[in-house]
Amino acid sequence: MSQLKTISLSHLDNVPSSPGKFKSDKSLTYIHRLRLHSSVSKLTLWLALFLGLLVFFFFLSPPAASPPPRRSLGSWGGSRWEKRIRTSARVRSRSSFTVLVTGAAGFVGTHVSLALKRRGDGVIGLDNFNAYYDTRLKRARQEMLDQAGVFVVEGDINDKDLLNKLFDVVPFTHVMHLAAQAGVRYAMQNPASYVHSNIAGFVNLLEVCKSANPQPAIVWASSSSVYGLNSKVPFSEKDRTDQPASLYAATKKAGEEIAHTYNHIYGLSITGLRFFTVYGPWGRPDMAYFFFTEDILKGKEITIYEGPDHISVARDFTFIDDIVKGCVSALDTAKKSTGSGGKKKGSAQFRIFNLGNTSPVPVTKLVNILEKLLKVKARKKFLPLPRNGDVKFTHANISLAQRELGYKPTTDLETGLKKFVKWYISYNKGSKRSSW
């Protein structure tokens, strides 16, 4: 190739600098042709050798494994599997609900599933048991649900075949959609997981629900994160939510818009719940109250973030029992969907509620309470709040939920943390786990 370049440039040397009729040199042309023929011959030889090597290594290498068939994470299907589904979905009375709970092995999902089962509803759980945090905790929750008579199917909300099969086996009256990729900071490491679960997964679930006959009423978990950079407090459902501070918040806001679309077009009854910093027993290890407890007991330094003027970040911490009451009430007050088989027959109910505690608490106070309950002094490091999606404060206006759902939180932070610490110590002693 370098010879070809040289030929081309040397040929240009014979072109006159001023305009005029150019007369080519026949001897030079003949020499150029010989050089060109020689270069092409060498190039052809090298290409033949290269292709020969490729063919040799192709036949020498083992055949590539065929891609696995698209299937759910766990094995499903068959008569025994269907029998377990029907048994778990059995109701205590005709007025009871049959509920599909997605994210059932998650923190909120476990508590809601247990509450529904205890009161006589039929409950089927669905969870993909992803490794966002230690799956041993999720498996322990699954075991607790199994003992209570709740069967948790291992599968993904993006698996349309699985969802269709579940609806074929059980005519669900309600769907409690709690499956999601959680966490604000993790979105900077794995953004695709948020789109996959919180948007694509939600759309897939809504597609199956809108085609079901009868259509179920849907209650799903949005987030207080949708308020983003909103500075007006307390946060009201009427406030603007178009300034998300994280990708997680953006996917939850997108979910609210998607939900409205399916409600408008297909007649699905949909209620969105904006949770405010849920905490309590069986909680998530990525939450501050959880890993603060672990690190304080281990003597590790904990980081406390501050806003401008060294003002501590504050959160509207809401105890899990209060959240569960709000979720169950949302199910109880949800009206039936108006569509059938993907066709809308009338306007359907669409609601969004804040579920919070209405009492923001500085994180410094949270740490003080934990020190008191654990009887250990924390080693603290204070840093400015980084730009990783976290916001300086959250504060819920719950007047709408109080009026429409009868929602009334009753657990203050110290009482709730006392229950969490008791569970944490008992769980880790019983399981003999020294770390997560």
Disulfide bonds with the S-S distance in Angstrom:
none
